[in-house]
């Protein structure tokens, strides 16, 4: 990765911000390792670069799925918390909104003394439950409405309806927008993903969703807040 990311950035002119951390799938090797010990090893990526190179992560990823905070997922969250406390980097999570897993994640982070205003609870756009989303927002965290185009999980119409209501309630300063699209996935055939989600691509958010938000009365100021100012604030605080 230390070569690939730099080379793609050089050829495209796109600045990449990479992450460190762990996904939600069970990793048996973690079972008997202390979370602080694992964090101490991972912090080397932040301080010295990934795989010994000069590419350094600027955000921490942690993940918990529909099965909630299992024993190992709890450890993954603890590792992210320790990394945050040692490096000051923000945390972004993979969560299952319909099972309200984001609140479980915040409970773990809060118990460790993590600054919840430096946490993004991801995939919150997979639900229309405003009550659940407000519980997260009222704790001071950001929410990621970040799966536009994944129609098999929730339609764009319902995602937009939820976003418009959150803006009406005044939460635009705590929302970041995205699509969760990846240029390569090795755990499912790309044809399957493309056929199931033809709207899931890098252009869908700027070319379709943003214009629709304007039609629904969301101001350019609020759109800029969610797409530019909030991400900037998150990453500037990480490098301060």
N, C-alpha and C positions, 0 to 999 in steps of 0.2 A: 504493500500500500504506500510506503514512503516514496516509492518511485512513481506509481500510478497516479496518485492524487496530484503531485507536482507537475507531472507531464501533461495531464488533462487540463489543469489550470493554465499552464503555459500556452497550450495550443488553442484554448478557447477564450482566454482572457477573463474567465470566471474565477472569482475568489471563493474557495471552499472553506467551510468551517467544519472540522471533523470532531467526532465525539469519542469518548472512551466509556467503558461500562459493560454491562451484561444484558442479554435478552432474557425473556421469561422462561424459556424451555429449561427443563430440569438438567442441571449439570452435576452429576454425582460426585465429581472430584471436589466440589465445594463442601461436601457434607461435613468433613472433619476439620476443615480449615477455619480459623477464627476470622471474622469479617475484617477486623483491623489489620491482620496479617496480609490478607488479600489486597486490601486497600493500599497498604504500604508498598506492595509490588506494583500495583497499577499506577501509583502516583509517580513512578519513574517515567511513565509515558508523558505526563504533564511537565515534569521538570527537565527531562533529557531528550524527549522525542520518542515517537512510536517506532518500535523495532530498531532502536538505535539511530534513527534518522533525525532530521531536523523538522519534521512535521509534528506539531504538538496539538493535542485536542484542546478545545476551548469550551466544551460543554460535556456534562456527564449524562449518560443514558442509563435508566433503570426500567425494568419491565415486570408487570404483573398482569396475568390474563384473567379469563372468565372464572377460573377455579380459585380466585382470590389470593390471599397472601399465604401461600404454602410455606413449609419450613425453609426450603431453599430460596423461594422468592423473598421471604422475609430477610434472608441473609443478603440477597442482591440489593434490597433497599438499604440495608445497613451499610453495605460497602459504598453505595452512592452517597449516603450521609457522611461517612468518614472522609471520603474524597472531597466532598464539598467543604467540610470543616477544615481540612488540611490545605486546600488549594484556593478556596474562594470561588470556584467555578459554579455556574448555575446547573440545575438538574432539570432534565426533561424526561418524562415518563411515557411508557406504553401502558395503557390501561383499558379496562373493559367497562365502558360507561354504563351499559345496561345492568351490570351487576354492582354499580356504584363503587368500583374498586378504587377510584381516585381518592375517596375519603379514607380508605384503609391505608393508602400510601401516605397521605398527609399525617395520619396518626403516628406512623413509624417515624417520619421525618421530624415531626414536632417533638416527639419523645427524645430525640437525639440532639435537639437544639438547633436544627437546620433553620435558616431564615426562609420562611415559607414564601416570602415575596420574591425569592430567587428560584422558585420551582414552577415549572410548566407541567400541568397534568394533561397528558396528550390524549388524543382521540375522543375528546369530549363532544365532538360533533356527531358522534354515532347515536346520540340520544336527543329526544325532544323534551326531556324532563327538566324544566326550568328550575324547579325546586332543588334538585340535585346539583345543578350547575351553580346556583346561587350559594349553596353551602360551601362549595370550593372557593368561589370568588370572595365570599365574606371572610375567609381565612387569610386573604391577601395574596393568594397564588394566581398565576396566569392559567388560562385554559387554552388548549390547542383545538381549534375547529379546523382540523387538518386532514380530512379525508374526502374532500370534494372530488366527485367522480366515481367513488366507490358506491355505485347505486345499489349493489346487491346487499349492502349493509344498511343504507338509509338513502332515500332519494334526495337529490339536490334541492327539490322544492322544500322538503321538510327541514333540511339543513339551513336553507336560507331563511325560512320562517323563524327558526330558533335564533339565528344570528340577528335578524332584524329586531326581534323582541328583546334580546340582551342589549342591543344598542339603545333601544327605547328606554331601557331601565338604567342606562348610563354606565355600562361595564366595558365600553370600548377600550379603556386604558389597560385592561387585563386580558385581552384576547389577541391571539396570534393566529393567522390564517395560513393554510397550506393544503397539500393534497396527498401526502404520504407516498407519493409515487417514487419508484426506484427504477433506474435504468437497467438493473439486472437483479433477478431473484433466482436463487438456485434450488429453492424448495418446492417449486411448482412450475409446470411447463408454461412458458411465456404465452403460447397460443391460448391456453386455458384462461389465463388472467385477462388477456386482451379481449377475448370473446365475451367473457362475463362482464367486463367493465370497459366498454369502448370509450367512455368519457374520461377515463383515468389516465391523464397525461399532463405534462408540464404546462401546456397552454390553456388548459380548461379554466383554471382559476382566474388568470388575468384577462382572458378573452371572453369568457362567458359569465362567471360568477360576479366579478367586480361590476361589469355593466348592469347586471340584474340588480345588484345592491343599490346602485344609483337610481334605477327605476323604482325601487321600493322605498326610496326616500332617505337612504343612508347617505350622509353628506360626505364630500370628498375629504374633509378634515378627519372624520371618523375612519374612513377607509385608509387614509395615510397613517393614522395612528396605529391601526391593526396590522398593516403590511410593512411599515417602515419604522415608525418611531418606537413601537414596543420591542421589536427584535433588536433595534439599535441599543435601546436602554439595557436589555438583557445582556448583550455581549460587551457593551462598554463597561458595565459594572464588573464583568468577569475579568477585564484586563486592567481595571483601575489599580 
